[in-house]
Amino acid sequence: MFPMAFNGIVEVLVYMETNSSSHSQIIVLANQYESSGHHPNRGAVGLTSGAEDYVNGWHTLSMAISGLGTSMGYISIMGMKSPNSTVLIDSFRYIPPGMDASECQLYEDLPGVDDD
């Protein structure tokens, strides 16, 4: 779990190669978690899907966090694929409200490593 604030952004980097977009999809949920006594409170505060108008290749699925204030949360990734399709999840990142996305790098540039 990690803190998620209203208007923060969750991005998930995915790869999908399929012959049947109606049978292959990825759904990402951002979930709020609040402990209140013996019954923890869970609820979705963001949703995005990679099923509509999907083309083969890499995609960034993005969603804004709804709700009030900041609370602890987690993401759930669900999916299905048709036979002979490929669906991969590379990474996810959370961008707090007011922060420039360029300051939230997924991978560090390593010295001496070329992009070739």
C-alpha atoms as a printed R data frame, in Angstrom:
    type eleno elety resid chain resno       x       y       z
1   ATOM     1    CA   MET     A     1   0.000   0.000   0.000
2   ATOM     2    CA   PHE     A     2   1.064   3.576  -0.583
3   ATOM     3    CA   PRO     A     3  -0.509   7.010   0.060
4   ATOM     4    CA   MET     A     4  -2.761   8.218  -2.773
5   ATOM     5    CA   ALA     A     5  -4.203  11.734  -2.887
6   ATOM     6    CA   PHE     A     6  -7.250  13.186  -4.650
7   ATOM     7    CA   ASN     A     7  -6.241  14.199  -8.206
8   ATOM     8    CA   GLY     A     8  -3.081  12.088  -8.108
9   ATOM     9    CA   ILE     A     9  -2.437  10.002 -11.225
10  ATOM    10    CA   VAL     A    10  -1.745   6.267 -11.502
11  ATOM    11    CA   GLU     A    11  -0.136   5.097 -14.732
12  ATOM    12    CA   VAL     A    12   0.414   1.478 -15.776
13  ATOM    13    CA   LEU     A    13   2.710   0.605 -18.682
14  ATOM    14    CA   VAL     A    14   1.354  -2.407 -20.595
15  ATOM    15    CA   TYR     A    15   2.074  -4.321 -23.783
16  ATOM    16    CA   MET     A    16  -0.653  -6.107 -25.683
17  ATOM    17    CA   GLU     A    17  -0.516  -8.094 -28.907
18  ATOM    18    CA   THR     A    18  -3.753  -9.756 -29.899
19  ATOM    19    CA   ASN     A    19  -5.847 -10.820 -32.861
20  ATOM    20    CA   SER     A    20  -9.128 -10.410 -30.974
21  ATOM    21    CA   SER     A    21  -9.558  -7.143 -29.058
22  ATOM    22    CA   SER     A    22 -12.979  -8.263 -27.822
23  ATOM    23    CA   HIS     A    23 -11.412 -11.178 -25.923
24  ATOM    24    CA   SER     A    24  -8.270  -9.463 -24.591
25  ATOM    25    CA   GLN     A    25  -8.309  -6.696 -22.040
26  ATOM    26    CA   ILE     A    26  -6.581  -5.180 -19.033
27  ATOM    27    CA   ILE     A    27  -8.450  -3.430 -16.231
28  ATOM    28    CA   VAL     A    28  -6.674  -1.403 -13.555
29  ATOM    29    CA   LEU     A    29  -8.379  -0.313 -10.326
30  ATOM    30    CA   ALA     A    30  -7.010   2.072  -7.719
31  ATOM    31    CA   ASN     A    31  -8.373   1.005  -4.331
32  ATOM    32    CA   GLN     A    32  -8.644   2.997  -1.130
33  ATOM    33    CA   TYR     A    33  -8.020   1.189   2.150
34  ATOM    34    CA   GLU     A    34  -9.088   2.596   5.486
35  ATOM    35    CA   SER     A    35  -9.040   0.564   8.657
36  ATOM    36    CA   SER     A    36 -12.047   1.277  10.852
37  ATOM    37    CA   GLY     A    37 -12.415  -1.107  13.747
38  ATOM    38    CA   HIS     A    38 -12.847  -4.765  12.848
39  ATOM    39    CA   HIS     A    39 -14.096  -4.084   9.316
40  ATOM    40    CA   PRO     A    40 -11.620  -2.414   6.954
41  ATOM    41    CA   ASN     A    41 -13.220  -0.123   4.398
42  ATOM    42    CA   ARG     A    42 -12.210  -0.712   0.772
43  ATOM    43    CA   GLY     A    43 -13.426   1.105  -2.294
44  ATOM    44    CA   ALA     A    44 -12.370   1.881  -5.839
45  ATOM    45    CA   VAL     A    45 -11.145   5.445  -6.344
46  ATOM    46    CA   GLY     A    46  -9.938   5.040  -9.935
47  ATOM    47    CA   LEU     A    47 -10.533   2.823 -12.969
48  ATOM    48    CA   THR     A    48  -9.005   2.484 -16.416
49  ATOM    49    CA   SER     A    49  -9.190  -0.176 -19.109
50  ATOM    50    CA   GLY     A    50  -7.086  -1.122 -22.089
51  ATOM    51    CA   ALA     A    51  -9.838  -2.782 -24.094
52  ATOM    52    CA   GLU     A    52 -11.437  -0.099 -26.255
53  ATOM    53    CA   ASP     A    53  -9.774   0.950 -29.533
54  ATOM    54    CA   TYR     A    54  -6.727  -1.078 -28.591
55  ATOM    55    CA   VAL     A    55  -3.912  -1.488 -31.077
56  ATOM    56    CA   ASN     A    56  -0.998  -3.884 -30.687
57  ATOM    57    CA   GLY     A    57   2.014  -2.485 -28.840
58  ATOM    58    CA   TRP     A    58   2.953  -0.522 -25.735
59  ATOM    59    CA   HIS     A    59   0.392   1.666 -23.968
60  ATOM    60    CA   THR     A    60   0.232   3.765 -20.828
61  ATOM    61    CA   LEU     A    61  -3.079   3.339 -19.028
62  ATOM    62    CA   SER     A    62  -3.736   6.416 -16.912
63  ATOM    63    CA   MET     A    63  -6.333   7.273 -14.271
64  ATOM    64    CA   ALA     A    64  -6.975  10.151 -11.880
65  ATOM    65    CA   ILE     A    65  -7.648   9.356  -8.222
66  ATOM    66    CA   SER     A    66 -11.056  10.474  -6.951
67  ATOM    67    CA   GLY     A    67 -12.250  10.937  -3.388
68  ATOM    68    CA   LEU     A    68 -11.236  13.368  -0.676
69  ATOM    69    CA   GLY     A    69  -7.837  14.000   0.839
70  ATOM    70    CA   THR     A    70  -5.133  11.357   1.058
71  ATOM    71    CA   SER     A    71  -5.531   7.740   2.071
72  ATOM    72    CA   MET     A    72  -3.577   4.510   1.842
73  ATOM    73    CA   GLY     A    73  -4.324   2.527  -1.272
74  ATOM    74    CA   TYR     A    74  -3.202  -0.135  -3.688
75  ATOM    75    CA   ILE     A    75  -3.811  -1.053  -7.303
76  ATOM    76    CA   SER     A    76  -5.447  -4.185  -8.685
77  ATOM    77    CA   ILE     A    77  -4.685  -5.357 -12.207
78  ATOM    78    CA   MET     A    78  -7.013  -7.838 -13.860
79  ATOM    79    CA   GLY     A    79  -7.007  -9.122 -17.373
80  ATOM    80    CA   MET     A    80  -7.813 -11.809 -19.842
81  ATOM    81    CA   LYS     A    81  -6.488 -12.734 -23.218
82  ATOM    82    CA   SER     A    82  -7.489 -14.772 -26.203
83  ATOM    83    CA   PRO     A    83  -5.365 -17.755 -27.274
84  ATOM    84    CA   ASN     A    84  -2.114 -16.795 -29.027
85  ATOM    85    CA   SER     A    85  -2.213 -13.273 -27.541
86  ATOM    86    CA   THR     A    86   0.402 -11.609 -25.360
87  ATOM    87    CA   VAL     A    87  -0.420  -9.315 -22.448
88  ATOM    88    CA   LEU     A    88   2.422  -7.910 -20.300
89  ATOM    89    CA   ILE     A    89   2.521  -5.481 -17.380
90  ATOM    90    CA   ASP     A    90   5.845  -3.643 -17.253
91  ATOM    91    CA   SER     A    91   5.421  -1.200 -14.372
92  ATOM    92    CA   PHE     A    92   3.228   1.332 -12.639
93  ATOM    93    CA   ARG     A    93   3.830   4.725 -11.100
94  ATOM    94    CA   TYR     A    94   1.933   7.140  -8.920
95  ATOM    95    CA   ILE     A    95   2.242  10.874  -9.609
96  ATOM    96    CA   PRO     A    96   1.072  13.054  -6.702
97  ATOM    97    CA   PRO     A    97  -1.091  16.092  -7.495
98  ATOM    98    CA   GLY     A    98   0.963  19.128  -8.448
99  ATOM    99    CA   MET     A    99   4.095  17.104  -9.282
100 ATOM   100    CA   ASP     A   100   5.522  17.174 -12.791
101 ATOM   101    CA   ALA     A   101   5.427  13.688 -14.353
102 ATOM   102    CA   SER     A   102   9.033  14.126 -15.544
103 ATOM   103    CA   GLU     A   103  10.102  14.071 -11.871
104 ATOM   104    CA   CYS     A   104   8.623  10.557 -11.414
105 ATOM   105    CA   GLN     A   105  10.864   8.422 -13.611
106 ATOM   106    CA   LEU     A   106  10.143   4.702 -13.889
107 ATOM   107    CA   TYR     A   107  13.740   3.774 -14.628
108 ATOM   108    CA   GLU     A   108  16.959   5.526 -13.753
109 ATOM   109    CA   ASP     A   109  19.468   6.279 -16.461
110 ATOM   110    CA   LEU     A   110  22.430   4.090 -15.570
111 ATOM   111    CA   PRO     A   111  25.908   5.493 -16.283
112 ATOM   112    CA   GLY     A   112  27.655   3.671 -19.117
113 ATOM   113    CA   VAL     A   113  24.488   1.977 -20.408
114 ATOM   114    CA   ASP     A   114  23.535   2.849 -23.992
115 ATOM   115    CA   ASP     A   115  19.962   2.827 -25.286
116 ATOM   116    CA   ASP     A   116  21.049   0.874 -28.402
